[in-house]
C-alpha cells in the first residue's frame, strides 16, 4: 500500500530536502516542542531533513523516526549522527504496518508524507492506533494549488501542474494541505486545528529567494523534467520555458508565494480504539 516517491531518491533530491528543511525551520517548526521524557513517533522521516529540527526543539523527548525506505533511513542515520543528536532512534517501518503496540507514543509527527499516499486516512488511523489517549498528532503538508508568482506565466503554472499530475498518477495528492482538517476528522481525531503558513518571497528576502524559490520549489519541479517529458504531459520546449519562468520570479522584481498547512489534533480519551484493518482492539486476536 506504500506509494512511489515521485521525486526520487537521488543525491540531488536529498540536498533539495535539506535546503527545504533549513529554509522553513521558523515558519513550520517554531511552535512544535515536546516535554521532557515524552515519546514521539516521527512517521516518514525520509533522509532526516525534519528530524534534526524536531530533535533540537525537544532535546529531552525520546524520538523514534521511521521510514519505509531502507536507503532513506541509512541517510537519516548518517545525518543524525553527524549532527550529534542523541535523542533519536531510527528504524525501517511501513506506516501502514507499524511494528508498535497500541498506545505506544505520547505524540506523533508527520511532515510531507500524506501527500504521497493513496490512502492517507488509513495511514492516519494507523498512527492514531499507536497514540496514547490524550496524545497529539502534528501534520504538515504543502498545497501546490496555492502557488502563485510575479511575473505570472502560464508555462510555469503548467510545469507545476505536471508535478501535480505525476504525483496523482503515483497515487498521491500534491494539494493535500487544504484537506488536513477533514482527513484528521475522518480518521477519528478530535480538537483539530489547522493554520496556513504562507511563504512569501521577494528580493528583500535573499535567503528565501535562494533557499525556497530556487533550491526548494523550482528545483523540485525541475527534478521531474524527465518523467514529465516521458509521460508526454508537456512538450520539452514548453516545460523548459516554464522552468525558466519560475527562475525568473527569483529576480530583483520577482515575487513567489506558496502556502503550507500545519494541523494539530488530539486522540480523545475514551474514543473507540480500532486496530489497523478495522477490527476493534477488543476483538483483535
Phi and psi in degrees as a GROMACS rama.xvg file:
@    title "Ramachandran Plot"
@    xaxis  label "Phi"
@    yaxis  label "Psi"
@TYPE xy
-71.521  157.611  UNK-2
-114.559  154.783  UNK-3
-67.2177  133.989  UNK-4
-78.4271  111.231  UNK-5
-63.7403  -24.3895  UNK-6
-85.0734  -12.2539  UNK-7
84.5249  177.558  UNK-8
-123.603  21.0214  UNK-9
-76.0985  163.826  UNK-10
-57.0723  -34.2767  UNK-11
-62.5963  -39.1396  UNK-12
-66.9751  -37.4559  UNK-13
-59.4334  -43.3755  UNK-14
-64.2294  -40.0901  UNK-15
-61.299  -42.0144  UNK-16
-64.3024  -38.6487  UNK-17
-65.9444  -40.8971  UNK-18
-60.9562  -45.3382  UNK-19
-59.3206  -46.7246  UNK-20
-63.7092  -45.5639  UNK-21
-69.0861  -34.3436  UNK-22
-70.0036  -33.2458  UNK-23
-104.035  12.4644  UNK-24
-53.4277  -54.4145  UNK-25
-65.8917  -44.6626  UNK-26
-62.9198  -43.805  UNK-27
-97.9315  -27.0099  UNK-28
-119.68  -5.04905  UNK-29
-62.8547  -25.3272  UNK-30
-106.641  23.0128  UNK-31
-118.07  114.059  UNK-32
-151.727  144.073  UNK-33
-118.407  146.183  UNK-34
-67.5308  160.807  UNK-35
-56.9958  132.852  UNK-36
82.7915  -5.66791  UNK-37
-76.319  147.509  UNK-38
-97.9894  128.256  UNK-39
-125.858  131.127  UNK-40
-102.596  118.865  UNK-41
-97.0061  110.589  UNK-42
-97.0167  119.749  UNK-43
81.3086  57.8217  UNK-44
-74.97  -15.4636  UNK-45
58.9662  -134.229  UNK-46
-89.8738  15.5908  UNK-47
86.4247  14.7993  UNK-48
-61.3906  -38.3184  UNK-49
-92.9505  -19.0692  UNK-50
-61.9661  -41.8155  UNK-51
-61.38  -45.0919  UNK-52
-65.2656  -43.3621  UNK-53
-57.5999  -46.4628  UNK-54
-69.4857  -37.7808  UNK-55
-68.2136  -36.1765  UNK-56
-72.8198  -21.7342  UNK-57
-134.526  67.5135  UNK-58
-65.9062  -16.6886  UNK-59
-109.651  7.83983  UNK-60
-87.7699  159.537  UNK-61
-106.206  109.707  UNK-62
-106.546  127.495  UNK-63
-108.884  117.74  UNK-64
-110.678  128.679  UNK-65
-126.131  155.616  UNK-66
-154.368  151.394  UNK-67
-74.9364  -22.5254  UNK-68
-90.2979  119.459  UNK-69
-62.1805  -39.0929  UNK-70
-64.5789  -39.4749  UNK-71
-66.4202  -41.2179  UNK-72
-61.9683  -40.8592  UNK-73
-61.9217  -42.5882  UNK-74
-67.86  -40.7372  UNK-75
-61.6439  -39.9247  UNK-76
-62.6482  -40.6099  UNK-77
-63.5425  -43.6698  UNK-78
-63.8471  -44.7779  UNK-79
-63.2251  -44.097  UNK-80
-65.3785  -40.9289  UNK-81
-63.8228  -31.6173  UNK-82
-82.6433  -6.54673  UNK-83
72.1857  23.2522  UNK-84
-79.996  131.137  UNK-85
-123.619  12.0068  UNK-86
-114.019  23.5133  UNK-87
-125.055  131.873  UNK-88
-115.433  140.131  UNK-89
-119.243  145.058  UNK-90
-157.188  153.501  UNK-91
-80.1543  131.602  UNK-92
-164.154  151.622  UNK-93
-95.8679  129.242  UNK-94
-59.2187  -26.921  UNK-95
-86.2438  -10.1638  UNK-96
-137.642  63.0646  UNK-97
-67.7957  133.894  UNK-98
-87.6655  40.199  UNK-99
-128.915  146.657  UNK-100
-70.0965  167.521  UNK-101
-60.9716  148.122  UNK-102
57.5549  46.2583  UNK-103
-89.6117  -24.0119  UNK-104
-125.344  147.104  UNK-105
-77.5276  -31.691  UNK-106
-145.967  153.57  UNK-107
-126.844  139.4  UNK-108
-128.121  127.911  UNK-109
-139.012  124.613  UNK-110
-136.598  122.749  UNK-111
57.7095  40.6792  UNK-112
-118.028  -47.3876  UNK-113
-59.0138  -30.884  UNK-114
-60.7012  -21.7965  UNK-115
-97.1864  1.82588  UNK-116
-106.748  136.78  UNK-117
-72.7489  -23.1287  UNK-118
-129.841  70.6978  UNK-119
-64.6146  -33.5531  UNK-120
-66.2377  -40.5889  UNK-121
-62.6728  -38.259  UNK-122
-63.6418  -43.2463  UNK-123
-64.8971  -36.4427  UNK-124
-66.4085  -37.9083  UNK-125
-63.2268  -39.3342  UNK-126
-69.6246  -37.8351  UNK-127
-63.0068  -34.6869  UNK-128
-61.8751  -37.1776  UNK-129
-91.4599  3.82547  UNK-130
-94.4334  138.786  UNK-131
-72.1155  150.483  UNK-132
-56.2335  133.885  UNK-133
86.1929  -7.27173  UNK-134
-76.5329  163.73  UNK-135
-113.857  154.027  UNK-136
-120.036  136.116  UNK-137
-116.403  126.442  UNK-138
-127.633  133.372  UNK-139
-126.372  129.434  UNK-140
-144.213  152.916  UNK-141
-90.8963  -179.819  UNK-142
-150.633  100.125  UNK-143
-65.1957  -20.1794  UNK-144
-70.2428  -10.194  UNK-145
-91.6508  3.10003  UNK-146
-76.7652  125.021  UNK-147
-149.622  163.228  UNK-148
-163.786  168.158  UNK-149
-134.709  135.48  UNK-150
-65.0619  143.477  UNK-151
-71.6702  152.949  UNK-152
-155.692  121.667  UNK-153
-66.896  -32.128  UNK-154
-63.9736  -41.4237  UNK-155
-65.9633  -42.1654  UNK-156
-61.8145  -39.8094  UNK-157
-66.5665  -37.832  UNK-158
-63.3554  -40.698  UNK-159
-63.3952  -41.7882  UNK-160
-65.6705  -25.3512  UNK-161
-60.0698  -44.9124  UNK-162
-64.9973  -40.9393  UNK-163
-60.2459  -43.5426  UNK-164
-67.6101  -43.7388  UNK-165
-62.8347  -39.4882  UNK-166
-67.1787  -37.2631  UNK-167
-65.1318  -40.6206  UNK-168
-64.5184  -28.4756  UNK-169
-84.3286  0.0745656  UNK-170
99.4051  2.99044  UNK-171
-101.37  -171.923  UNK-172
-147.478  102.559  UNK-173
-73.809  -5.92245  UNK-174
-115.799  30.3467  UNK-175
-74.2536  -16.7072  UNK-176
-53.3405  -42.3204  UNK-177
-67.3456  -14.9717  UNK-178
-100.786  4.87837  UNK-179
-59.0749  -40.9023  UNK-180
-59.6519  -55.5921  UNK-181
-65.9981  -33.2732  UNK-182
-64.4509  -44.5493  UNK-183
-67.2881  -37.8602  UNK-184
-63.9206  -44.6983  UNK-185
-63.6789  -31.4658  UNK-186
-78.0997  -3.64492  UNK-187
100.373  7.59894  UNK-188
-83.1597  153.866  UNK-189
-116.852  173.074  UNK-190
50.7503  49.0285  UNK-191
-81.4462  125.125  UNK-192
-129.22  130.067  UNK-193
-123.84  135.567  UNK-194
-127.32  134.066  UNK-195
-77.243  142.424  UNK-196
-125.776  95.328  UNK-197
-83.3111  134.895  UNK-198
-97.7873  114.529  UNK-199
-112.151  126.673  UNK-200
-128.701  127.225  UNK-201
-137.72  -179.755  UNK-202
-69.4216  -8.74575  UNK-203
-77.485  -5.70669  UNK-204
-122.063  69.7082  UNK-205
-59.5291  -31.7249  UNK-206
-64.8875  -38.4196  UNK-207
-74.3766  -33.9031  UNK-208
-57.3323  -48.3688  UNK-209
-75.3749  -49.0907  UNK-210
-74.4202  -33.7432  UNK-211
-107.812  -60.89  UNK-212
-57.9335  -48.4671  UNK-213
-84.1268  -59.1933  UNK-214
-84.4956  -16.5503  UNK-215
-104.987  -66.7916  UNK-216
-75.135  -54.6667  UNK-217
-64.0901  -37.5312  UNK-218
-62.0372  -35.8714  UNK-219
-64.4013  -47.0398  UNK-220
-66.5072  -42.4762  UNK-221
-61.4795  -31.1441  UNK-222
-68.9127  -16.0654  UNK-223
-99.7607  13.4445  UNK-224
-54.732  -51.0749  UNK-225
-60.0549  -45.2683  UNK-226
-68.0408  -37.6196  UNK-227
-64.3186  -41.6251  UNK-228
-70.7947  -40.9873  UNK-229
-62.7245  -33.5981  UNK-230
-82.3181  -6.38874  UNK-231
58.58  33.5592  UNK-232
-74.4479  -32.0835  UNK-233
-151.031  147.22  UNK-234
-72.5152  158.186  UNK-235
-58.9494  -45.3942  UNK-236
-62.5072  -45.5967  UNK-237
-68.3124  -40.5998  UNK-238
-63.0439  -46.1687  UNK-239
-63.7648  -34.4634  UNK-240
-64.5145  -40.651  UNK-241
-62.4703  -42.5123  UNK-242
-64.4942  -43.7583  UNK-243
-59.6413  -38.6332  UNK-244
-71.8893  -31.4425  UNK-245
-65.483  -43.7082  UNK-246
-64.1363  -30.6847  UNK-247
-60.2889  -31.7589  UNK-248
-68.5863  -12.4714  UNK-249
-90.4757  2.17493  UNK-250
-79.8965  178.782  UNK-251
-57.2679  -33.4651  UNK-252
-102.579  10.7325  UNK-253
-88.4341  158.582  UNK-254
-139.21  140.783  UNK-255
-137.815  134.935  UNK-256
-132.315  142.835  UNK-257
-154.28  144.206  UNK-258
-119.189  127.384  UNK-259
-97.3117  160.986  UNK-260
-127.063  132.993  UNK-261
-119.606  125.139  UNK-262
-117.924  145.927  UNK-263
-131.595  134.35  UNK-264
-144.413  167.104  UNK-265
-125.273  141.76  UNK-266
-85.7873  105.405  UNK-267
-64.8723  132.807  UNK-268
-57.9971  138.987  UNK-269
85.608  -4.25489  UNK-270
-69.5431  149.992  UNK-271
-61.1509  133.123  UNK-272
-104.727  120.608  UNK-273
-118.399  134.647  UNK-274
-70.8634  153.097  UNK-275
-54.5668  132.365  UNK-276
108.087  -12.9474  UNK-277
109.616  -23.3957  UNK-278
-74.0222  140.634  UNK-279
-68.8395  155.375  UNK-280
-59.0618  -32.0721  UNK-281
-67.0798  -26.3387  UNK-282
-105.998  -3.14398  UNK-283
-75.9085  129.746  UNK-284
